[in-house]
């Protein structure tokens, strides 16, 4: 069965309001180009400095500093705990949904580092609100079986849509934390490998210089 876009406010397109961007980053550096790729993705979508048509909601000190230093509008900033809990995703979702329902935001986008693998993290941009109705279309649309909803379909749809936004944010928070640890691990591994190569080069240079000095001393003594 299909879902009518007019069945719930979270499915309806808004013509007024500004665009909201939820940016998930890290608090600290030393994680390679993880945060830089996120900032580059934002600049590709919303180029320029000050943009009054975009309000940012950030999680992580790097994202907050980027928004402030680039002259963009920082609407809210959330703490970035080491352990991700679902309650945080619910709090963020509640703020964004209320702003959307009140008409303050016409749409909301999520920008975060997608965890592809331990060696690969990609900056991903996805639309949170309004929710696309085709995404909720069931594969059982050809089934003639009647469905019994309890509680009523309106309450169920409200719960499902709200929970979907909460789950998407929660997954993004988890992937951000996983991407941070993986990127930092790879950055530290690369730094360790570079340091070892530098030590080997310096040791070789030292031995060559020492050998040349000994050779010169022997030549002077022989002479």
Backbone bond lengths (Angstrom), bond angles and torsions (degrees), N, CA, C in turn:
res aa  C-N    CA-C-N  psi(-1)  N-CA   C-N-CA  omega(-1)  CA-C   N-CA-C  phi
1 X - - - 1.461 - - 1.521 107.98 -
2 X 1.332 114.70 151.52 1.448 119.29 -178.83 1.513 111.56 -95.92
3 X 1.318 115.25 167.61 1.463 121.19 179.07 1.515 108.44 -115.24
4 X 1.291 116.67 123.69 1.454 121.80 179.73 1.530 109.37 -73.01
5 X 1.348 118.42 126.20 1.467 120.49 179.73 1.518 113.45 -58.23
6 X 1.328 117.09 -21.21 1.454 120.67 -179.73 1.533 112.01 -90.18
7 X 1.335 116.52 3.09 1.460 119.85 -176.67 1.514 112.62 -77.13
8 X 1.326 117.58 -18.97 1.466 119.89 -177.84 1.527 109.40 -152.78
9 X 1.333 118.23 144.33 1.479 120.65 -178.73 1.524 113.46 -61.42
10 X 1.329 118.78 -28.21 1.468 120.52 -179.28 1.522 112.78 -71.84
11 X 1.344 116.02 -10.58 1.460 120.57 177.95 1.519 112.32 -98.20
12 X 1.323 117.05 -9.49 1.462 121.50 -172.50 1.522 111.43 -88.67
13 X 1.320 115.29 138.59 1.458 121.54 175.50 1.527 109.77 -76.30
14 X 1.331 116.48 140.72 1.461 121.63 177.94 1.520 109.73 -109.72
15 X 1.318 115.63 140.82 1.463 120.05 179.15 1.525 111.89 -98.75
16 X 1.323 117.21 -17.30 1.457 121.00 -179.60 1.520 109.98 -114.45
17 X 1.323 115.16 167.04 1.454 120.06 -178.86 1.512 111.29 100.49
18 X 1.309 115.44 -179.14 1.460 121.37 -178.95 1.525 109.13 -114.07
19 X 1.319 115.59 170.28 1.461 121.62 178.81 1.525 109.94 -87.42
20 X 1.304 116.41 134.05 1.455 121.55 176.54 1.521 110.74 -105.48
21 X 1.318 116.57 139.50 1.473 122.08 179.51 1.526 108.27 -126.68
22 X 1.317 115.76 121.01 1.470 121.68 174.47 1.529 107.54 -95.83
23 X 1.329 116.48 111.88 1.461 122.73 -175.17 1.522 109.74 -107.39
24 X 1.326 117.09 121.33 1.459 122.94 179.49 1.525 109.28 -107.58
25 X 1.340 117.25 119.76 1.458 122.15 179.87 1.526 109.36 -136.12
26 X 1.319 115.35 -169.41 1.462 121.23 178.19 1.528 109.82 -100.67
27 X 1.326 115.51 167.67 1.465 120.62 176.29 1.527 111.69 -87.79
28 X 1.334 116.17 -30.84 1.463 120.78 -174.96 1.519 110.56 -121.40
29 X 1.319 114.52 167.72 1.454 121.04 179.46 1.533 109.74 -90.58
30 X 1.317 116.47 -149.54 1.464 123.55 -179.86 1.519 112.13 60.79
31 X 1.339 115.54 35.20 1.469 119.91 177.08 1.524 110.39 -130.03
32 X 1.330 115.56 36.08 1.456 120.11 176.57 1.514 112.89 66.84
33 X 1.336 114.65 -141.64 1.469 120.80 -176.67 1.524 111.83 -96.26
34 X 1.335 117.19 22.21 1.462 120.46 -176.18 1.521 111.86 -58.70
35 X 1.330 117.51 -54.18 1.465 121.26 -178.76 1.521 111.91 -71.79
36 X 1.323 116.53 -36.77 1.470 120.01 -179.82 1.518 111.27 -60.33
37 X 1.311 117.39 -40.45 1.469 120.86 178.46 1.530 111.23 -64.41
38 X 1.327 116.89 -35.43 1.468 120.10 177.43 1.520 110.85 -66.38
39 X 1.336 116.38 -43.46 1.461 120.22 179.82 1.528 110.58 -65.21
40 X 1.315 116.11 -37.67 1.461 119.86 178.69 1.528 110.86 -65.63
41 X 1.316 116.52 -37.52 1.468 120.24 178.55 1.528 110.82 -65.27
42 X 1.332 116.83 -38.36 1.466 120.49 178.81 1.517 110.63 -67.17
43 X 1.334 116.89 -42.77 1.458 120.16 -179.46 1.519 111.61 -66.11
44 X 1.326 117.36 -28.24 1.464 120.14 177.40 1.523 111.56 -70.24
45 X 1.346 115.82 -34.14 1.466 120.26 -179.40 1.520 111.12 -85.54
46 X 1.340 116.32 -42.06 1.469 121.88 -178.72 1.533 108.44 -125.33
47 X 1.323 118.66 78.05 1.467 120.71 -178.13 1.523 111.79 -70.24
48 X 1.310 114.82 165.40 1.465 120.52 177.23 1.502 112.13 95.76
49 X 1.318 116.20 176.67 1.459 122.13 -177.96 1.506 111.41 -87.72
50 X 1.329 116.91 -96.31 1.461 121.15 -177.60 1.529 109.66 -76.68
51 X 1.309 115.94 126.55 1.459 121.17 179.33 1.522 108.45 -132.27
52 X 1.332 116.52 104.10 1.462 120.79 -175.83 1.521 112.14 -73.33
53 X 1.332 117.63 -11.69 1.454 120.74 -179.05 1.521 112.60 -89.88
54 X 1.313 117.51 3.85 1.459 121.77 -178.68 1.524 109.34 -131.51
55 X 1.325 116.28 129.17 1.462 121.58 174.63 1.525 108.61 -116.68
56 X 1.327 115.21 137.58 1.460 120.22 -174.17 1.524 111.24 -108.37
57 X 1.310 114.26 139.66 1.462 123.39 172.75 1.531 105.73 -120.28
58 X 1.315 117.66 121.15 1.456 120.47 -170.40 1.528 111.67 -118.04
59 X 1.314 113.80 150.65 1.464 123.11 170.00 1.529 105.92 -130.58
60 X 1.350 116.83 113.43 1.450 120.32 -176.92 1.515 111.80 114.74
61 X 1.333 115.90 137.92 1.460 120.73 -176.33 1.514 113.71 -65.03
62 X 1.317 118.10 -34.71 1.463 120.59 -179.02 1.521 111.46 -64.93
63 X 1.310 116.49 -40.95 1.464 119.61 178.18 1.516 111.95 -68.17
64 X 1.343 116.44 -40.67 1.460 120.33 177.82 1.527 110.89 -61.06
65 X 1.328 117.25 -46.04 1.465 120.66 179.80 1.523 111.52 -64.21
66 X 1.326 116.83 -37.03 1.473 120.09 178.70 1.522 111.01 -63.29
67 X 1.324 117.10 -45.06 1.462 121.20 -178.67 1.525 110.85 -64.30
68 X 1.334 116.51 -44.08 1.463 120.45 -177.63 1.526 110.90 -68.44
69 X 1.311 117.77 -46.38 1.461 121.11 -176.52 1.523 112.78 -68.16
70 X 1.331 116.83 -29.63 1.467 120.04 179.98 1.523 112.31 -86.70
71 X 1.335 117.74 3.43 1.457 120.97 175.80 1.504 114.80 76.49
72 X 1.330 117.99 19.50 1.455 120.68 179.40 1.535 109.93 -88.49
73 X 1.319 115.95 169.40 1.462 121.59 -176.60 1.522 110.08 -87.50
74 X 1.320 116.39 115.19 1.456 121.98 176.92 1.527 108.06 -96.31
75 X 1.328 116.04 109.35 1.455 121.40 -177.19 1.528 111.50 -83.68
76 X 1.328 117.61 -39.74 1.463 121.14 -178.86 1.523 109.19 -159.29
77 X 1.324 115.00 151.01 1.460 121.42 177.69 1.525 108.57 -132.11
78 X 1.329 116.12 132.91 1.456 121.85 -177.91 1.521 110.03 -111.34
79 X 1.326 115.83 151.13 1.448 119.98 178.48 1.520 110.45 -67.89
80 X 1.324 114.49 157.90 1.462 120.55 -176.89 1.523 109.11 -121.87
81 X 1.337 118.23 78.77 1.464 120.36 -177.34 1.522 111.42 -69.48
82 X 1.317 115.64 158.50 1.460 120.36 179.53 1.521 111.14 -68.32
83 X 1.315 116.36 -36.67 1.466 121.05 178.93 1.528 109.01 -101.03
84 X 1.307 116.44 120.57 1.460 121.72 -178.60 1.527 109.44 -83.28
85 X 1.313 116.65 128.33 1.455 121.87 177.71 1.534 109.37 -121.97
86 X 1.329 115.47 153.44 1.463 120.44 -176.97 1.523 111.65 -66.18
87 X 1.313 117.15 -27.19 1.468 120.27 -179.03 1.523 111.24 -61.40
88 X 1.331 117.31 -35.16 1.455 119.93 178.40 1.526 110.66 -65.52
89 X 1.326 116.55 -43.55 1.463 120.17 177.46 1.524 110.70 -61.51
90 X 1.314 116.53 -36.81 1.473 120.15 179.51 1.527 111.05 -67.20
91 X 1.333 117.12 -39.45 1.464 120.51 178.73 1.529 111.33 -64.78
92 X 1.330 115.58 -45.23 1.470 119.42 178.62 1.520 110.47 -63.11
93 X 1.327 116.04 -43.99 1.462 120.72 -179.72 1.522 111.19 -61.36
94 X 1.315 116.82 -41.47 1.467 120.49 -179.16 1.524 111.30 -61.74
95 X 1.338 116.58 -42.29 1.463 120.35 179.54 1.522 111.05 -64.14
96 X 1.321 117.00 -44.74 1.463 120.87 -177.94 1.530 111.21 -68.94
97 X 1.304 116.83 -42.51 1.465 119.94 -179.53 1.522 111.28 -64.80
98 X 1.325 117.29 -42.70 1.467 120.12 178.92 1.530 110.94 -62.67
99 X 1.333 116.97 -42.72 1.467 120.09 178.35 1.522 110.86 -63.97
100 X 1.323 117.00 -35.39 1.466 120.94 178.79 1.521 110.94 -70.44
101 X 1.319 116.55 -44.26 1.467 120.31 -178.82 1.524 111.89 -67.50
102 X 1.336 116.91 -30.69 1.465 121.00 178.63 1.519 112.54 -79.89
103 X 1.319 117.25 -4.81 1.459 121.03 178.49 1.510 114.39 84.47
104 X 1.336 117.77 7.27 1.464 120.63 178.34 1.527 111.21 -73.76
105 X 1.321 116.06 -29.96 1.461 122.03 178.36 1.518 108.91 -121.48
106 X 1.318 115.87 131.41 1.464 118.88 178.14 1.520 111.84 -88.64
107 X 1.337 116.88 -22.24 1.453 121.98 176.01 1.527 108.80 -161.32
108 X 1.315 116.10 158.77 1.463 121.74 -178.59 1.520 108.53 -132.90
109 X 1.336 116.05 131.35 1.459 121.89 178.24 1.529 109.30 -117.32
110 X 1.306 115.50 148.60 1.461 122.66 179.32 1.521 109.42 -114.11
111 X 1.331 116.46 127.72 1.467 122.25 178.68 1.525 107.78 -122.34
112 X 1.325 116.69 122.02 1.459 120.63 -176.83 1.528 109.98 -156.13
113 X 1.336 118.59 163.32 1.468 120.90 176.91 1.528 110.37 -83.11
114 X 1.294 116.47 112.97 1.468 120.82 179.71 1.530 109.69 -76.66
115 X 1.330 115.79 130.64 1.457 121.03 -179.91 1.529 108.64 -85.27
116 X 1.337 115.66 102.31 1.463 121.10 177.98 1.522 110.13 -86.56
117 X 1.319 115.78 -49.14 1.462 122.28 176.10 1.519 107.89 -158.67
118 X 1.329 115.58 179.36 1.460 119.18 179.43 1.522 111.42 -62.82
119 X 1.315 116.79 -29.86 1.458 121.21 -177.53 1.522 112.95 -96.80
120 X 1.303 117.97 -4.15 1.468 119.82 -172.82 1.522 111.11 -142.50
121 X 1.326 115.32 124.50 1.472 122.18 173.86 1.530 107.64 -133.15
122 X 1.314 116.04 131.59 1.458 120.76 -175.79 1.532 110.56 -118.11
123 X 1.325 115.47 142.04 1.465 120.40 174.41 1.523 108.79 -72.82
124 X 1.312 116.16 123.82 1.465 120.89 -176.70 1.523 110.49 -122.18
125 X 1.322 115.44 137.78 1.460 122.54 176.14 1.520 108.93 -119.22
126 X 1.310 117.17 125.83 1.457 120.65 179.56 1.528 110.03 -137.63
127 X 1.312 115.00 155.29 1.461 121.21 -177.84 1.525 109.35 -91.85
128 X 1.333 116.17 123.85 1.462 122.01 178.48 1.522 112.14 -90.70
129 X 1.330 115.71 -49.06 1.459 121.61 -176.39 1.525 109.70 -135.95
130 X 1.335 118.12 142.86 1.460 125.62 -6.61 1.528 111.96 -69.97
131 X 1.306 116.85 155.15 1.455 121.46 -179.82 1.518 109.45 -74.76
132 X 1.311 115.93 134.37 1.459 119.92 179.12 1.525 109.37 -72.59
133 X 1.315 116.26 125.77 1.463 120.81 -179.24 1.523 113.03 -62.48
134 X 1.360 120.31 -37.72 1.471 118.84 179.51 1.521 113.89 -58.92
135 X 1.332 117.59 -25.88 1.462 120.05 179.29 1.517 110.83 -65.61
136 X 1.317 116.07 -29.21 1.465 120.64 -177.04 1.516 112.85 -91.11
137 X 1.331 116.82 0.40 1.453 119.52 -177.93 1.521 110.07 -70.76
138 X 1.286 117.15 127.98 1.459 121.36 -177.70 1.515 110.71 -77.92
139 X 1.343 115.90 150.16 1.452 120.69 176.31 1.525 111.37 -75.49
140 X 1.320 115.15 -7.75 1.462 118.95 -178.07 1.521 112.14 -94.92
141 X 1.336 116.95 30.25 1.459 118.99 -175.91 1.524 111.78 -69.50
142 X 1.338 118.03 -19.75 1.460 120.61 178.73 1.526 112.13 -89.55
143 X 1.310 116.95 -3.88 1.463 121.02 -179.58 1.523 109.13 -80.69
144 X 1.325 115.61 129.65 1.466 120.04 -178.98 1.519 111.88 -87.95
145 X 1.325 117.36 1.27 1.457 120.35 -178.90 1.519 110.77 -67.10
146 X 1.318 117.15 139.11 1.444 121.88 178.09 1.520 109.69 -84.50
147 X 1.343 115.49 143.72 1.459 121.06 -178.78 1.517 109.29 -109.26
148 X 1.302 114.85 140.38 1.452 120.93 177.13 1.522 108.41 -106.64
149 X 1.334 116.77 117.24 1.451 122.08 -178.38 1.526 109.89 -99.07
150 X 1.308 115.03 132.42 1.456 119.55 175.47 1.527 108.09 -145.26
151 X 1.326 119.69 115.57 1.478 125.86 4.29 1.523 111.70 -69.77
152 X 1.311 118.01 -160.26 1.460 121.65 -173.40 1.522 110.47 -65.74
153 X 1.335 118.39 159.39 1.465 121.88 -176.54 1.526 113.76 -56.42
154 X 1.335 117.52 -33.64 1.466 119.77 -179.78 1.515 112.57 -64.40
155 X 1.323 116.92 -47.01 1.456 120.72 179.15 1.529 111.17 -66.51
156 X 1.329 115.99 -38.97 1.459 120.19 179.44 1.520 110.93 -64.50
157 X 1.349 116.72 -43.50 1.457 120.46 179.78 1.523 110.88 -64.31
158 X 1.321 117.25 -39.90 1.462 120.92 178.40 1.529 110.81 -61.83
159 X 1.328 116.56 -42.67 1.461 120.92 179.53 1.529 110.34 -65.98
160 X 1.328 117.23 -44.48 1.463 121.42 -176.91 1.530 111.12 -63.92
161 X 1.327 116.34 -45.24 1.461 119.67 -178.31 1.523 111.31 -66.09
162 X 1.328 116.29 -44.23 1.463 119.75 178.82 1.521 111.11 -63.46
163 X 1.324 115.62 -43.43 1.464 120.00 -179.50 1.525 110.99 -65.90
164 X 1.317 117.49 -32.87 1.463 119.81 178.45 1.525 110.96 -63.73
165 X 1.331 117.01 -45.03 1.462 120.55 178.65 1.523 110.31 -63.22
166 X 1.330 116.81 -43.23 1.462 120.86 178.84 1.529 111.16 -61.22
167 X 1.327 116.11 -41.97 1.459 120.46 -178.44 1.522 111.52 -68.05
168 X 1.323 117.28 -39.69 1.459 120.41 178.46 1.524 111.07 -62.99
169 X 1.325 116.66 -42.02 1.466 120.08 178.42 1.521 110.37 -67.50
170 X 1.329 116.42 -41.39 1.469 120.39 179.78 1.528 111.09 -62.16
171 X 1.326 116.81 -44.05 1.463 120.55 177.83 1.520 111.19 -62.75
172 X 1.342 116.88 -40.29 1.464 120.89 178.85 1.529 110.70 -64.56
173 X 1.332 117.02 -38.78 1.466 120.27 177.48 1.526 110.91 -63.87
174 X 1.325 117.03 -41.61 1.461 121.25 178.66 1.528 111.03 -65.50
175 X 1.323 117.06 -43.72 1.459 120.29 -179.85 1.528 111.03 -67.53
176 X 1.333 116.48 -33.80 1.464 119.56 176.89 1.518 111.00 -63.57
177 X 1.326 116.19 -43.67 1.465 120.08 179.49 1.527 111.19 -67.17
178 X 1.323 116.96 -41.47 1.469 120.39 177.74 1.524 111.03 -65.21
179 X 1.327 116.83 -40.84 1.464 120.70 178.86 1.523 110.97 -64.87
180 X 1.337 116.23 -38.57 1.463 120.13 179.32 1.525 111.12 -61.48
181 X 1.324 117.06 -48.48 1.457 120.23 -178.33 1.530 111.19 -65.81
182 X 1.330 117.16 -40.69 1.465 120.42 179.84 1.521 111.02 -66.59
183 X 1.337 116.78 -44.59 1.463 120.35 -179.97 1.519 111.17 -64.82
184 X 1.335 116.57 -39.92 1.469 119.57 178.94 1.532 110.76 -67.88
185 X 1.327 117.27 -37.70 1.462 120.69 177.85 1.523 110.59 -62.72
186 X 1.347 116.74 -43.89 1.459 120.19 179.50 1.523 111.21 -68.23
187 X 1.337 117.35 -37.80 1.468 120.32 179.04 1.525 110.65 -65.00
188 X 1.328 116.92 -41.26 1.464 120.02 178.81 1.525 110.95 -69.10
189 X 1.344 117.19 -36.08 1.461 120.23 177.64 1.521 110.42 -65.00
190 X 1.338 116.49 -42.66 1.465 120.09 177.79 1.520 111.44 -64.37
191 X 1.347 116.28 -38.91 1.461 119.70 178.45 1.525 110.73 -65.62
192 X 1.335 116.56 -39.70 1.467 120.11 178.24 1.523 110.98 -64.79
193 X 1.326 116.91 -44.02 1.471 120.59 179.21 1.527 110.71 -63.04
194 X 1.327 117.22 -41.47 1.469 120.49 178.95 1.520 111.11 -65.58
195 X 1.340 116.26 -37.87 1.465 119.98 179.01 1.530 110.68 -65.89
196 X 1.321 117.35 -40.40 1.462 120.83 177.97 1.526 111.18 -63.71
197 X 1.331 116.58 -42.09 1.464 119.99 177.88 1.528 110.50 -64.07
198 X 1.322 116.64 -39.09 1.460 120.23 178.72 1.519 111.01 -64.82
199 X 1.339 116.97 -41.35 1.471 120.50 177.84 1.525 110.67 -62.68
200 X 1.322 117.06 -41.48 1.468 120.23 178.94 1.526 110.86 -64.05
201 X 1.323 117.13 -42.55 1.470 120.51 179.05 1.526 110.92 -64.42
202 X 1.343 116.63 -43.67 1.454 119.97 179.97 1.532 111.35 -66.27
203 X 1.331 116.98 -38.91 1.469 120.65 177.80 1.523 111.01 -63.21
204 X 1.338 116.47 -42.01 1.461 120.37 178.23 1.526 110.89 -64.07
205 X 1.328 116.48 -42.94 1.465 120.44 178.56 1.525 111.12 -63.63
206 X 1.329 115.89 -40.76 1.470 120.27 178.60 1.531 111.09 -62.55
207 X 1.328 116.65 -46.28 1.464 120.08 -179.68 1.521 111.88 -63.83
208 X 1.333 116.77 -38.99 1.465 120.01 178.29 1.525 111.09 -65.38
209 X 1.331 116.01 -42.83 1.470 120.13 178.75 1.529 110.66 -64.98
210 X 1.343 116.34 -42.16 1.470 121.02 179.47 1.533 110.53 -64.41
211 X 1.309 117.29 -41.89 1.458 121.13 179.45 1.526 111.07 -65.26
212 X 1.325 115.85 -39.37 1.466 119.21 179.09 1.523 110.50 -65.97
213 X 1.339 117.33 -38.65 1.462 120.47 179.34 1.524 111.01 -66.12
214 X 1.332 118.13 -41.03 1.457 121.53 178.28 1.522 111.09 -64.56
215 X 1.323 114.91 -41.24 1.474 119.58 179.27 1.538 110.51 -62.27
216 X 1.312 116.20 -42.51 1.458 119.63 179.19 1.539 111.27 -63.36
217 X 1.321 116.73 -39.90 1.465 120.26 179.05 1.521 111.31 -65.06
218 X 1.350 116.17 -40.31 1.469 119.41 178.55 1.525 111.15 -65.68
219 X 1.332 117.12 -38.07 1.461 120.27 178.63 1.525 111.27 -66.00
220 X 1.343 116.35 -38.15 1.458 119.63 178.60 1.520 111.06 -67.46
221 X 1.349 116.95 -41.07 1.469 119.94 177.96 1.527 110.92 -64.95
222 X 1.336 117.57 -43.49 1.472 120.73 179.20 1.511 111.14 -63.14
223 X 1.309 116.10 -40.64 1.464 119.22 179.19 1.526 110.51 -63.48
